[in-house]
Amino acid sequence: MTTFTRRSVLAALATSPLLFQPAWAQTKTLKISHQFPGGTINEGDFRDRMTRMFAAEVEKRSKGGLKFEIYPGSSLMKTNAQFSAMRKGALDLSLVPLSYAGGEVPEVNIGLMPGLVTSYEQAYGWKNAEVGKELSRILYDKGIVLVSWIWQAGGVASRTKPVIDPDDAKGMKIRGGSREMDLILKAAGAAVVSLPSNEIYAAMQTGAMEAALTSSTSLISFRLEEVSKALTTGRNGAYWFMFEPLMMSRAIFDKLPKDQQQLILTVGAELEAFALKSAKADDIQVAAVYQKVGAKVVDLNPAVVKKWQAIARTTAWKDYGEKNDNCAKLLKLAEQTL
């Protein structure tokens, strides 16, 4: 029978490299999930590329202290489960449209509020404006840390005719992308269909849906030109601007050393310039992609954007502002940026 003395236990511990590794020297592997098609750090959907750039840069600067596994195409978990999983600490990071979590946290629907954001300059200005600070605070209280601000303009892919004016949507089955978008589409006389962007292709292919609003990048990445005869772009202005940030679970973030926390936020902020440049490039590229297959491509003008905005004020904005005090405050702060 072996007898363990205090001295023998201490001697064994002293020779264990794992137990006596300092915290900063231990490698932690974090998982990043998103719904978009996977690629490489140099090619593919820019949102996937951005997660890979983020992972590579943080790993490099942390000298391997932080490593990442990236799961594109909702391969780790279903799209709509990601936000909740981060709140619970069951998922480390995700790049996901914020408004997808509107049923769980009503405040986040401000991330796809029709007509509230009409330019990239205004959108990215939110970060340091009071509306951005308040949104960050609310998310932090709900268990989410904003790592990178990513905004995208969007357009409408249609199986039939271009959707430009509100009158064009009448009688059509359309995907808006958020509760608030659905409200203005209903007011315009459309029948709304609710599903994440990675399910649009199948729905349009079968005819279950006639048109869909989504980001320029998704209009390209999900190959919607294959099931579309018309495209309304967001390149000259849009009433559809989606906030789809890179986010991290606060439960996981809070367990990291301060230097690693700061590194994650620093790299996340640095990549916002890449996101803005890529989103603008896709707004232009999407038109070429659809023209190449013979689709009719049209743009919006300021007068049309204002028509949709007018509907939004009396439907979506009003509905959102009446949800709770946080929503009312966020809406008021956002309107100050118009």
C-alpha positions in Angstrom: 0.0 0.0 0.0 1.4 3.4 -1.0 1.5 6.1 1.6 1.2 9.7 0.5 2.9 12.2 2.7 2.6 16.0 2.5 6.2 16.1 1.3 5.7 13.6 -1.5 2.6 15.4 -2.7 4.4 18.7 -2.8 7.3 17.2 -4.6 5.0 15.7 -7.2 3.2 19.0 -7.7 6.5 20.8 -8.1 7.4 18.7 -11.1 4.0 19.1 -12.8 4.4 21.6 -15.7 0.6 22.0 -16.1 -0.3 22.8 -12.5 2.4 25.4 -12.1 2.0 27.1 -15.4 1.2 30.8 -14.9 -2.3 31.9 -16.1 -0.9 34.0 -18.9 1.1 31.1 -20.3 -1.9 28.7 -20.6 -3.6 28.5 -24.0 -7.3 29.0 -24.1 -9.3 28.0 -27.2 -12.4 29.9 -28.0 -15.1 29.0 -30.5 -16.6 31.5 -33.0 -19.9 30.6 -34.7 -21.6 32.3 -37.6 -24.2 31.4 -40.2 -22.4 32.6 -43.3 -20.5 30.5 -45.9 -17.0 29.5 -44.9 -13.9 30.5 -46.9 -10.4 31.5 -46.2 -8.7 34.5 -44.6 -8.3 36.0 -48.1 -11.3 34.8 -50.0 -15.1 34.4 -49.5 -17.8 36.2 -47.5 -16.1 39.1 -45.7 -17.8 38.3 -42.4 -16.2 34.8 -42.4 -12.9 36.4 -43.5 -13.2 38.9 -40.7 -13.6 36.2 -38.0 -10.5 34.5 -39.4 -8.5 37.7 -39.4 -9.6 38.4 -35.9 -8.6 35.0 -34.7 -5.2 35.1 -36.4 -4.4 38.6 -35.1 -5.5 37.9 -31.5 -3.6 34.6 -31.5 -0.5 36.3 -32.8 -0.5 39.2 -30.3 -1.4 36.9 -27.4 1.6 34.8 -28.4 -0.6 31.8 -28.6 -2.3 32.4 -25.3 -5.7 32.6 -27.1 -6.6 30.3 -30.0 -9.8 30.0 -32.0 -11.9 27.5 -33.8 -14.3 28.9 -36.4 -17.6 27.3 -37.3 -19.2 28.8 -40.4 -22.5 27.9 -42.0 -24.2 27.4 -38.6 -22.2 24.2 -38.3 -21.8 24.4 -34.6 -25.3 25.4 -33.7 -28.5 26.7 -35.3 -28.4 30.4 -36.3 -31.1 31.6 -33.9 -29.6 29.7 -30.9 -26.3 31.6 -31.0 -27.2 34.8 -29.1 -28.9 32.9 -26.3 -25.9 30.5 -26.1 -23.5 33.4 -25.6 -25.6 34.8 -22.8 -25.4 31.5 -21.0 -21.7 31.1 -21.6 -22.3 28.0 -23.8 -20.8 29.8 -26.9 -17.8 32.0 -26.8 -18.2 34.3 -29.8 -20.5 34.8 -32.7 -20.9 37.2 -35.6 -24.7 37.3 -36.0 -27.4 39.8 -37.0 -28.4 41.4 -33.7 -32.0 41.7 -34.5 -32.3 37.9 -34.7 -32.4 38.0 -30.9 -35.3 40.5 -30.8 -37.7 37.9 -29.3 -35.4 37.4 -26.4 -34.2 41.0 -25.9 -36.6 43.5 -27.5 -34.0 46.3 -27.4 -31.8 44.7 -30.0 -34.3 45.2 -32.7 -33.0 48.6 -33.1 -30.2 46.9 -35.1 -32.6 46.5 -38.0 -35.0 49.4 -37.7 -36.3 50.5 -41.1 -35.3 54.0 -42.1 -33.6 54.8 -38.8 -30.1 54.4 -40.3 -29.8 55.5 -43.9 -26.0 55.8 -44.4 -22.8 54.1 -43.3 -21.5 57.4 -41.8 -24.5 57.6 -39.5 -24.4 53.9 -38.7 -20.7 53.8 -37.6 -21.2 57.1 -35.8 -23.5 55.3 -33.4 -20.5 53.6 -31.7 -19.3 56.7 -30.0 -22.7 58.5 -29.8 -25.0 58.1 -26.8 -27.2 55.6 -28.6 -24.2 53.3 -29.1 -23.1 53.6 -25.5 -26.5 52.8 -24.3 -26.9 49.8 -26.6 -23.5 48.5 -25.4 -24.6 48.9 -21.8 -27.8 47.1 -22.3 -26.1 44.2 -24.1 -23.4 44.0 -21.4 -26.1 43.8 -18.7 -27.7 41.0 -20.8 -24.4 39.0 -20.9 -23.0 40.2 -24.2 -19.8 42.1 -25.0 -19.7 44.0 -28.3 -16.3 43.3 -29.9 -16.6 44.7 -33.5 -19.3 47.0 -34.9 -20.4 45.8 -38.4 -23.1 47.5 -40.4 -24.4 46.5 -43.8 -26.8 48.1 -46.2 -29.2 45.7 -47.9 -31.4 45.3 -50.9 -34.3 43.2 -52.2 -33.9 40.1 -54.4 -37.2 39.1 -56.1 -38.4 36.2 -58.1 -40.7 38.4 -60.1 -40.7 42.2 -60.2 -38.4 44.8 -58.6 -39.5 46.0 -55.1 -38.9 49.7 -55.0 -41.9 51.7 -53.7 -44.1 50.5 -50.9 -46.8 49.9 -53.5 -44.6 47.3 -55.2 -44.7 45.1 -52.1 -48.5 44.8 -52.1 -49.6 41.2 -52.3 -46.1 39.8 -52.3 -44.6 37.2 -49.8 -41.5 38.9 -48.5 -38.8 38.3 -45.9 -37.9 41.5 -44.0 -35.3 40.2 -41.5 -36.7 41.6 -38.3 -40.0 42.2 -36.5 -39.8 45.9 -37.4 -39.1 45.3 -41.1 -42.1 42.9 -41.1 -44.3 45.7 -39.7 -43.6 48.1 -42.6 -44.0 45.4 -45.1 -47.4 44.5 -43.7 -48.3 48.1 -43.7 -47.4 48.2 -47.4 -49.7 45.2 -48.0 -47.2 42.4 -48.1 -47.4 38.9 -46.5 -44.3 38.5 -44.4 -42.1 35.4 -44.1 -39.7 35.1 -41.1 -36.5 33.1 -41.4 -32.7 33.6 -41.2 -30.7 34.6 -44.3 -29.2 31.2 -44.8 -32.7 29.8 -45.4 -33.7 32.4 -48.0 -32.5 30.4 -51.1 -34.6 27.3 -50.4 -37.7 29.4 -49.7 -37.4 31.4 -52.9 -36.5 28.3 -54.9 -39.7 26.6 -53.9 -41.8 29.7 -54.3 -42.7 29.8 -50.6 -41.4 33.3 -50.7 -41.3 35.8 -53.6 -38.8 38.3 -52.4 -36.3 38.9 -49.6 -34.5 41.8 -48.0 -31.0 41.0 -46.8 -27.5 42.5 -46.8 -25.6 42.9 -50.1 -23.0 40.4 -48.9 -25.7 37.8 -48.3 -27.3 38.5 -51.6 -24.0 37.4 -53.1 -22.8 34.7 -50.7 -26.1 32.8 -50.7 -26.2 32.9 -54.5 -29.7 34.4 -54.5 -29.2 35.6 -58.1 -29.8 32.0 -59.1 -33.5 32.3 -57.9 -34.1 36.0 -58.7 -35.2 38.0 -61.7 -34.8 41.4 -60.1 -32.6 43.2 -57.6 -33.1 46.5 -55.7 -29.7 47.5 -54.5 -28.6 49.6 -51.5 -25.6 51.2 -53.2 -27.2 54.7 -53.6 -29.1 54.7 -50.3 -31.2 52.3 -48.3 -33.9 52.0 -45.6 -32.5 48.6 -44.7 -29.3 48.7 -42.6 -28.4 45.7 -40.5 -26.2 45.8 -37.4 -24.4 42.4 -37.2 -21.6 42.7 -34.8 -18.9 40.3 -33.6 -20.0 39.6 -30.0 -18.6 37.6 -27.1 -20.2 36.0 -24.1 -19.6 38.2 -21.1 -19.3 35.0 -18.9 -16.3 33.9 -21.0 -14.9 37.4 -21.4 -14.9 38.1 -17.7 -12.8 35.0 -17.0 -10.0 36.2 -19.2 -7.0 38.3 -17.8 -7.4 42.0 -18.3 -4.7 42.1 -21.0 -6.5 39.5 -23.1 -9.8 41.3 -22.7 -8.2 44.5 -23.9 -6.5 42.7 -26.8 -9.9 41.2 -28.0 -11.5 44.7 -27.9 -8.5 46.4 -29.6 -8.3 43.9 -32.5 -12.1 44.0 -32.8 -12.1 47.7 -33.2 -9.3 47.7 -35.7 -11.2 45.4 -38.0 -14.2 47.7 -38.3 -12.4 49.6 -41.1 -12.2 46.4 -43.0 -15.9 45.7 -42.4 -16.9 49.1 -43.6 -14.8 48.9 -46.8 -16.0 45.4 -47.5 -19.6 46.2 -47.0 -19.4 49.2 -49.4 -17.6 47.1 -52.0 -20.3 44.4 -51.8 -23.0 47.1 -52.3 -21.5 47.7 -55.7 -20.5 44.2 -56.6 -23.9 42.8 -56.0 -25.3 44.8 -58.9 -22.7 43.3 -61.3 -23.4 39.8 -60.0 -27.2 40.1 -60.8 -26.7 41.9 -64.1 -24.4 39.1 -65.3 -27.3 36.6 -65.0 -29.8 39.0 -66.7 -31.7 40.1 -63.6 -33.2 43.6 -63.7 -31.2 45.8 -61.3 -32.6 49.1 -59.9 -31.5 51.5 -57.2 -33.4 53.6 -54.6 -33.5 57.4 -54.5 -33.8 59.6 -51.5 -37.5 60.2 -52.2 -38.3 56.5 -52.1 -36.3 56.0 -48.9 -38.4 58.8 -47.3 -41.6 57.0 -48.3 -40.5 53.8 -46.4 -39.2 56.0 -43.5 -42.6 57.7 -43.2 -44.3 54.3 -42.9 -41.7 53.2 -40.4 -42.3 56.1 -38.1 -46.0 55.3 -37.6 -45.6 51.5 -37.4 -42.2 50.0 -36.6 -40.7 53.0 -34.6 -43.9 53.5 -32.7 -44.2 49.8 -31.9 -40.6 49.6 -30.8 -40.7 52.7 -28.6 -43.7 51.4 -26.7 -41.9 48.1 -25.8 -40.2 49.3 -22.6 -38.3 52.2 -21.2 -35.0 51.0 -22.7 -36.4 50.8 -26.2 -38.0 54.3 -25.8 -34.6 55.7 -24.7 -32.7 54.0 -27.5 -35.1 55.2 -30.2 -34.9 58.8 -28.9 -31.1 58.7 -28.9 -31.0 57.1 -32.4 -33.3 59.8 -33.8 -30.8 62.4 -32.6 -28.3 60.9 -35.2 -30.6 61.4 -38.2 
